[in-house]
Amino acid sequence: MTVKELYTEALLERGRAKRLNDMTLLQQADALIALIDELRARHYLNWNDDTQKIQELHERLKTNPAANERTNDALRYRIEQNRARWGEKPKEEQR
């Protein structure tokens, strides 16, 4: 499976999670979408790479706590950006 195929599946899964109001599935889809966006932005991935490359990068991050924390921060920011791009309001604004 290519990165593009995985990304497409994650977007479809996100839509399904929103329709079912499944917040766990929605968070997982958002995290995967953000991870792929971030890795592509950092030029670690391109659309035609095999998804095994994502797993290899994840294994490398697990051994470096500082890089892992920086990546987690970047992913949280990327998730916020994606939600804004999709026209969704932050949780604080929804109340």
N, C-alpha and C positions, 0 to 999 in steps of 0.2 A: 504494500500500500504506500502511496506517495503522500507527502506532506499535504499537498493540495486536496487529495481525497479525504484525508483525516480532517482537515480544516472544514471542508464541506459537510462532512458528517457531524462535526461538532456544532456547526451553525444550525443544521437540521434538528439536532438533539436539543439545542437551546430553544428553538421554536416549540418543540414538543413539550419541553419542561414548562415553558410559559403557559401553554394551553392547559396543561394538567395542574398548573400551580405547584409544581414540585421544586421547592427551593433548593434541595440538596442536588438534584440533577442540574438545575440551573447554575449553581455555583461551580459544579464540576465542569460544565460546558464552558462557562465564562473563563475559568482558570486555564483550560486547554487552549481556547482561542487566544487568550492573552499570552500564554507561553509561546505559541507559534508566532504570533505577531512580534513578540520581543526578540525571539531568536532570529527571525527574518530581519528585523531592524538592525540587529548586531552582526548581520551577515554570516551567521553560523549555519543557516539553512536556506535552501531555496525550494520552490514548489515541487521540483522533480526529485528531491532527495527521498530516500526510503525513511519510513518512520522509525526504523531502528536507530537512526542517528539521534533522534530526540531522546531515546532511552540512554544512549551512550553519554550524551551531554548531561542528563539527569544524574547518572552514576558519578560523573566527575564532580558535579555540584555537591553531592552528598558528602564528599571527602573534604570539602573546603567550606567550613561554616561561615566565614566572612563573605565569600562570594555567594553562598546560598542566601544569606540575609539580604544582600544587595539585590539579588534576583527577585526575592520575595517582595521587596519594596517596589521594584520596577513593575512586577506583575500586578500588584495592588493598584498602582497608578494607571497601568495599561487597561485594567478592567474598568476603572472609572472613566477613562477616555472612551473606551468602546461603548459603554452604556450611554454616555453623553452623545456620542455619534449616532447611536440608535434611537435617540430621543427619549431616553429614560431618565427620570429624575433620581438624584441620590436619595437614600432612605430618609434622611432628615427632612427633605422637602416634601416627601409624600405624606407626611403626617398632617 
